[in-house]
Amino acid sequence: MYPRLAVLFVSSLLFLASCATPPPVAEHLERGDYRFAQRYLTWLIEKEMSKNDITGLSIALVDDQRVVWQAGFGYAELEKGVPAAPETVYRAGSIAKLFTASAIMQLAEQGRIDIDKPLNDALPEFSIKSRFVHADPVTPRNVMSHHSGLPSNYLLDLYVRDPSPHFEVVLDGLRDEYLAFPPNKVFSYSNAGMAVLGTAVQRLSGEPFADYMTRHFFEPLRMTHSSFAARPVARTYEKNREVEPYSLRDMPAAGLLSNVVDLSQFIKMQFAEGKSGERQILSAASVDEMLRAQNSRAPFAFDSLVGLGWMLHGIQVPGGGPVASHGGSLPDSHSMLAILPEHKLGVVVLTNSGSSHTTVSKIAGEALRLMLAAQTGMPAVEPSLAAVSPERAPTAEELRQFSGYFDTMVGLAKLSTESGNIDVDAAGHHFRLVAHEDGLFTLEYKLFGLLAVRVHEFDDIRMSLVGIDGQQVIAGRIGGETMLFGEKLKPTHFPERFRRYLGAYEMIDHIDGPSPESVVLKEGDGILIGEARFSEVPDILLRIGFMPVSDTEVVTAGLGTSRGDTVRFFSVGDELRLTYSGIRMRKIN
């Protein structure tokens, strides 16, 4: 036993040593030579997998109509020792949305749907309530660009252990819900919207959604191991232990099973102006339109541009032009597909582990950067951190502006300025905004709530408070992109009638998937606050702000994904209840 353990220990040290430094860059890089990219990515993948306990990962690199490298790392089935390979099938998650959007564009080419007409012209059973007078209609175009104003999710039975292919039930659920925002105002990622578009594909084609996708995409693209399935068949892991995957009801939003070999075929089709061999899958005009920024005039877009299905932000490749991508994030696995349209370069990364969320984007970005260098024969351009100007004390006006509650990317945050600094309490942790002479702010983590320490992940984040359409929002810059980080909430008169709703609530309906054990509602300086902890992430306290809109309704405060959703309060006998996105809770006495 002891010698075997010693060998394992030494082998581990050698592995870590091999991961310590990247391979040296070749002095002369020949155009079209991807060998250094392969060596570097192999080093990076092994390092990331070890660091983040990732069980299995597969990758493919595409240069126009050529797959220049494909490989698997780790294990597809850890218990049986089955290695991951390019052919390994994974849960591709929300990469599915690229196919659903492509199906809508196919039907638009055939004249079966007009993406600029109200959605219920093509799908008469679609309806949703609205509080916004004279708002634009919900259209297939703004659904595909996540600017429809639809709720992000219809949560009841979203994740299930016992799968059902009937995602059309989202239509029924939305009839009793309200638009979260006026269409075309703000990016709000919507799985529910994609489920509605999938229903439209079924109705207009007369085929089940999964069959349509197989016949019109997977078969002509020779994607022989891809499918839309209610039950995920791919194995998934958490810290190298197999976990039972949750099924996702909204199949058109995230129910894709595929491998990197097949998804390379989809990338090739993009670079061939919609063709695969002699078959025209999409028109060249549709491919171009899907890659065109749809929200450049939206008031809160900043640099967070979106195409039809494609995200045009989030991954930056210096000198590479626009990057189009889509990731897939599920509780048990993560994926990323990204392309440089101007250079016809693409990468797809699939994993079977819930701990790979940041890894897939990092690997995809590095892959495109190195591929661009290999294609052009020019040295890869290193991403540069923004220069930091000297620190200074915040002004009296800044202290006034930053004091209060903000809805942020990590939930409700309370910013306090009594100390003369801008202290942040968010997600159960403490931070500090540091002012700089250029007018921007950086973020420091306060260890134990006291000691400010530098966190490497914050190094390239810059923030400022700006006014847009009468709202104060935090604009955050990461690298060369500026995006919406949050909104300052305006305290309102707290209605006396809502005090009876304060307190703790527990679930009535059984929910598969991540859900809080209970939710506590309380008042804080004119803001109705909801607090919840999740057993999956016990060190994170989720706080959400709510704003009253009627005697019995509030909406989640803020701008963007999962904001603007309606919570209703009602009574059943002597019991107070609430309902949110189809989920019912009762007040605990």
CORWO-V850053 format. One record per pair of residues at least 4 apart in sequence whose C-alpha atoms are under 6 Angstrom apart, sorted by sequence separation. I is the first residue (numbers start at 1). GAP is how many residues later the second one is. D is the distance in whole Angstrom. If there is no record, write none. Layout:
BEGIN
i=<I	I>
gap=<GAP	GAP>
d=<D	D>
END
This chain:
BEGIN
i=<7	37	38	41	45	48	49	62	77	84	97	108	120	142	200	201	202	212	213	214	215	217	218	237	251	260	270	275	340	363	367	371	373	394	398	407	408	417	425	436	446	447	467	477	523	534	549	559	571	579	49	62	77	107	108	142	143	202	207	214	218	237	269	275	306	329	340	373	407	417	425	436	446	467	477	523	549	558	571	579	61	62	76	108	120	142	202	236	237	269	274	275	306	328	339	373	406	416	424	435	446	466	476	522	523	548	557	571	578	61	75	76	202	236	269	274	305	328	339	373	406	416	424	434	445	466	476	522	547	556	570	578	61	75	76	274	305	327	338	405	415	424	433	434	444	445	465	475	521	533	546	547	556	569	577	60	74	75	113	274	304	327	338	405	415	423	433	465	475	476	521	546	555	556	569	577	60	74	138	274	326	337	370	404	414	422	433	444	464	475	520	532	546	547	555	568	576	577	59	73	273	312	326	337	404	414	422	432	464	474	520	531	545	546	555	568	576	59	72	293	294	312	325	336	403	413	432	463	474	506	519	531	545	554	555	567	58	72	293	294	311	325	336	403	413	431	463	473	474	505	519	530	554	567	58	71	72	293	310	311	324	335	403	431	462	473	505	530	553	57	71	292	310	311	324	335	431	462	472	473	504	529	553	57	70	231	291	310	323	430	461	472	504	516	529	552	56	290	323	334	461	503	516	528	552	56	210	290	333	399	460	503	516	528	55	56	118	119	333	430	502	55	56	118	119	333	442	502	118	119	332	333	441	117	332	441	116	331	334	440	336	440	115	116	335	115	228	19	56	58	228	150	151	149	150	227	149	168	226	149	226	494	149	225	493	149	492	148	491	147	491	147	152	152	153	147	152	153	223	147	152	146	394	146	146	392	391	392	391	128	390	128	135	136	389	390	127	130	389	129	130	128	143	315	317	198	195	195	195	194	191	165	164	163	163	487	271	385	409	508	123	408	508	408	507	407	506	407	505	506	406	505	167	406	505	167	406	504	505	163	405	504	161	160	161	159	160	159	159	158	158	236	428	185	427	428	186	427	238	427	236	237	238	236	412	411	412	411	412	90	407	100	97	96	96	94	94	96	93	145	93	145	93	145	92	144	92	144	91	90	90	89	89	88	87	86	86	303	303	304	302	303	302	55	53	60	65	64	101	98	97	95	95	95	94	93	92	93	92	64	63	62	62	61	61	60	60	59	59	58	58	57	57	56	56	54	52	37	34	33	32	31	32	31	31	31	30	29	160	159	159	188	189	187	188	180	180	152	152	155	156	154	156>
gap=<4	4	4	4	4	4	4	4	4	4	4	4	4	4	4	4	4	4	4	4	4	4	4	4	4	4	4	4	4	4	4	4	4	4	4	4	4	4	4	4	4	4	4	4	4	4	4	4	4	4	5	5	5	5	5	5	5	5	5	5	5	5	5	5	5	5	5	5	5	5	5	5	5	5	5	5	5	5	5	5	6	6	6	6	6	6	6	6	6	6	6	6	6	6	6	6	6	6	6	6	6	6	6	6	6	6	6	6	6	7	7	7	7	7	7	7	7	7	7	7	7	7	7	7	7	7	7	7	7	7	7	7	8	8	8	8	8	8	8	8	8	8	8	8	8	8	8	8	8	8	8	8	8	8	8	9	9	9	9	9	9	9	9	9	9	9	9	9	9	9	9	9	9	9	9	9	10	10	10	10	10	10	10	10	10	10	10	10	10	10	10	10	10	10	10	10	10	10	11	11	11	11	11	11	11	11	11	11	11	11	11	11	11	11	11	11	11	12	12	12	12	12	12	12	12	12	12	12	12	12	12	12	12	12	12	12	13	13	13	13	13	13	13	13	13	13	13	13	13	13	13	13	13	13	14	14	14	14	14	14	14	14	14	14	14	14	14	14	14	15	15	15	15	15	15	15	15	15	15	15	15	15	15	16	16	16	16	16	16	16	16	16	16	16	16	16	17	17	17	17	17	17	17	17	17	18	18	18	18	18	18	18	18	18	19	19	19	19	19	19	19	20	20	20	20	20	20	20	21	21	21	21	21	22	22	22	23	23	23	23	24	24	25	25	25	26	27	28	28	28	28	29	29	30	30	30	31	31	31	32	32	32	33	33	33	34	34	35	35	36	36	37	37	38	38	39	39	39	39	40	40	41	41	42	43	43	44	44	45	46	46	47	47	47	47	47	48	48	48	49	49	50	50	50	52	54	55	57	58	59	62	65	66	67	68	71	73	75	76	76	77	77	77	78	78	79	79	80	80	80	81	81	82	82	82	83	83	83	83	84	84	84	85	86	86	87	87	88	89	90	91	96	112	113	113	113	114	114	115	115	116	116	116	117	131	132	132	133	133	144	151	152	156	157	158	159	160	160	161	161	162	162	163	163	164	164	165	165	166	167	168	169	170	171	172	174	175	178	179	179	180	180	181	185	186	200	203	207	208	211	212	231	232	233	234	235	236	236	243	280	282	283	284	285	286	287	288	289	290	291	292	293	294	295	296	299	303	333	340	341	342	343	343	344	345	346	347	348	352	353	354	372	372	373	373	384	385	409	410	426	426	427	427>
d=<6	6	6	6	6	6	6	6	6	6	6	6	4	6	6	6	6	6	5	5	6	6	6	5	4	6	5	6	6	6	6	6	6	6	6	6	6	5	6	6	5	5	5	5	6	6	6	6	6	5	5	4	5	5	5	5	5	5	6	6	5	4	5	4	5	5	5	5	5	5	5	6	5	4	4	5	5	6	5	4	6	6	6	6	5	5	5	6	5	5	6	6	5	5	6	5	6	6	6	5	4	6	5	6	6	4	6	6	6	6	6	5	5	6	5	5	5	5	4	5	5	5	5	5	6	6	5	5	5	5	5	5	5	4	4	5	6	5	6	6	6	6	6	5	6	5	6	6	6	5	6	5	5	6	6	6	6	5	6	6	5	4	6	5	5	5	6	5	5	6	5	5	5	5	4	4	4	6	5	5	6	6	6	6	6	6	5	6	6	6	6	5	5	6	5	5	6	6	6	5	5	6	6	4	5	5	5	6	5	5	5	6	6	5	4	5	6	6	5	6	6	5	6	6	5	6	5	6	5	5	6	5	5	6	6	6	6	4	5	5	6	4	5	5	4	6	4	6	6	6	5	6	5	5	4	6	5	5	6	5	6	6	6	4	6	4	5	5	6	6	5	5	6	6	5	4	5	5	6	6	6	6	5	5	6	6	5	6	6	5	6	6	4	6	5	6	6	5	5	6	5	5	6	6	5	4	5	4	6	6	6	5	5	5	6	5	6	6	5	5	5	6	6	6	5	5	5	5	5	6	6	4	6	6	4	5	6	6	6	6	6	5	5	6	6	5	5	6	6	6	5	5	6	6	6	5	5	6	5	4	4	5	5	6	6	5	5	4	5	6	6	5	6	4	6	6	6	5	5	5	6	6	6	5	5	6	6	5	4	6	6	5	6	6	6	6	5	5	6	4	5	6	6	6	6	5	5	5	6	5	5	5	6	6	6	6	6	6	6	6	6	6	5	4	4	5	5	5	6	6	5	5	5	4	4	5	5	6	5	6	6	6	6	6	6	6	5	6	5	6	5	6	6	6	5	5	6	5	6	5	5	5	6	6	5	5	5	6	6	5	5	6	5	6	5	6	4	5	4	6	6	6	6	5	5	5	6	5	5	6	6	5	5	6	6	6	6	5	5	6	6	6	5	6	5	6	5	6	6	5	6	6	6	5	4	4	6	6	6	5	5	6	5	6	5	6	6	6	5	6	5	6	4	6	6	5	6	5	6	6	5	6	5	5	5	4	5	5	5	6	5	4	5	6	4	4	5	6	5	5	5	5	5>
END
